[in-house]
Amino acid sequence: MSSFSIFNSPFSIVNHRLVGDGVRHLVCAKNTRKLVGPDMIVLHYTAAAGSEAAAIYLTRPDVSASAHLVIGREGKIIQLVPFDTEAWHAGRSWYAGRSGLNRYSIGIELDNLGLLRLREGLFVAECGRIVAPEEVYTHDSNGKLTYWHRYTRVQVQALMKVCEALEEYYPIKDVVGHSAITTRKIDPGPALEEAFKNL
């Protein structure tokens, strides 16, 4: 199959690339190993100061990480690696009896600053950016409050449409967060679950 388009979907998949309004492509030449029938989607947050910065960083040849897509807060999408090529997003990982999940999965990065620190009344991201209170999701985990950068509605809607397209084109069985496949990571965090509830 060389192309696929969901009825009424803004996206198509042509030669393992996402096509549609708001989609553009960068070249990530370091990734060359082929994927045959990826059957998982792994969701991440960038923890970077914007989708453009994250995408450019992930394509650098000296960086040992990459992803298939970066979805911006305004719903724009940057594809770095074709879906039939392995990206380096999962790291040391395991799920449902398998390890090394880069070999089986599509990695999607969401432009989001992730876990925030409350410092002198300000919400501060790991990269040093201050986040406005209206963009903060407060999560209560057994009486301990943590603070997370909210995902935007349009971003989550774009993610859902992308996942629908991928699930129709590839034999996707699982969509999981990075934290579900390794104990080393906490992304995409509880703010994403909350965003889905509020759609």
N, C-alpha and C positions, 0 to 999 in steps of 0.2 A: 504494500500500500504506500503510495507516495504522497498523498495529501488527505486531509480530513478537515471538515468544517461542521461544527454543531449548528443545527437550525437555530436561527436568531442569536447565535453566539458572535461576539465581536472578534473572535480569534479563530484562526485556522492553523493547522500544522502542515507545513510543506517541506519535504526533505529533512525532517527532524528539526525544523526551526519554526518558532512561533511567528505568525504573521497577523497583523491587525493594527488598527489605530492605536497609537501610543506605544508601539513596539519598535525598538531599534536593536541593532546587533553590533557587538564588539568582537574582536578577534582575540581568542585566548589560545595562542599557539602552543603553549606548554602541554595542553591536554590532547592526547592522540589515541589512547587506548579505547577500543570500541566497546560499547555496551550492546548486548543483545537482549531485547525485550525487557527493559527496566520494569520492575513490578512494585516499586515503593516510591513515595515522595517523602522527602525529609524537609521539614520547615525550620528555618533559622531566623534570628534577627542579626542585623549587621553590626550594631553597636558602633556605628560610624557616623560622621557628620554629613549625612546625605547619601542618596542612592548613587549619584555620579561618582563621588569619592570612593564609595565601597566597590563599585564596578571596576573602576580604573585600578584600584589596589589589587583586586582579585585577578586581574589579567596580567599583572606584572610577572615577568619570568623568574624573579628572585623570591617570589612569595609561594610557599608550598600549600596554598589553599586556593580554591576556586569554587564556582557554583554554576549551575545552568542558567538561572535567572536571578535578577534583582528586581523587586517590585517596590516602586517609590511610594511615598505617602500620598501623592496625587494620582496614583493608579497607573502611572507610566511604567513600562517594563523594558528592561535591558537584558538581552540574552547574550551570555558570554560563551557558552559551550553548547554545541548541538546535543539534542536529547539522545542520540545514538553514540555519544562519546562520554567516557567516564570523567566526572569532575571530582575534585578533591575537597569534599565538604563534610563527610561523615567522620573522618579520622578513625581512631581505634573505636570500633563500634560492633554491636551485636543486637540481634532482634530475632525472635521466633526461631531460634536454633542456628542462625547464620551469623557469621562475623565478616568484617571487612566490607561494610555495606556500600561503599563507593561503587562496587562492582555491580550492584543491583538497583541503584536508586537515582532519582532525579532530585537535585538539591535546589531549593528555592530560598533565597535570602529576602527578608522583608526589611525595608528601611525603618529601623526602630532603634532607639538608644538603649533599650533593655532595662536592666535593674538600675535604679537610681539611689543615690545617697541623700539623706536629708542633712544638710549642713548649714547651720546658722539661719534656719528658716527657708533655705533654698533647696530645690531639687536638682542635684548635680549628676550628670552622666559620667561614665568612666572616661570619656574623651574630654571632659571638662566643660561641656556645654551645660548651661542652666536651662531647665525645662519649666515652662509656665505651669502653674498649678492646674489649670483646666486640661492639660495634656497628661496628667498623672493619674494612674489607676492605683488605688490603695488596696492591697490584698491582705486579708487577715488569715494567717496560717497558724491555727491553734493558739490564738491570742497574741501572736507576734506580727506586727505590721511591717510590710515591705512595700516599696514604691516602685512602680514600673511605668515606662513610657507607653502611653496609649497608642494603639493602632488606629488608623483612620478608617472610616466607613468605606470610602471609595477604594482604598487599598485592599481591604478584606474582600470586597465585592470582586475586584480584579483577581485576587487569589482564588476565589471560588470558581470563577469562569475559567481560569487557567487549569485548575485541577480537573474540572469537568472535561475540558478538551483532552488533557493527558489521559484521563481514565477511559475515554472513548478510543483513543488511538493506541495506547499501550496496555498491557495486562496488569494494570495497577491493582494491587490488593490492599495496600496499607498506606495511609497518610499519617505520619507521625512527626512529633517534634524532636529536635536534636536531643533533648533531655531524656527521651524515651529509649534512645539507642546507646547512651553512654552516661556514666556517672560523673563525667568531667564537665558537663555543660548544663546550663539552666535555661537555654533558649528553646522555644520562642517565648516562654514565660506565661504566667496566668492572664496577662492583659489580652492575649490573643483569644483565649477561651471566652473571656468577657465580651470581646468585640463580636464574636460569633453570636452570642446570646442576644446582643442588642441590634442585630441586623433587622 
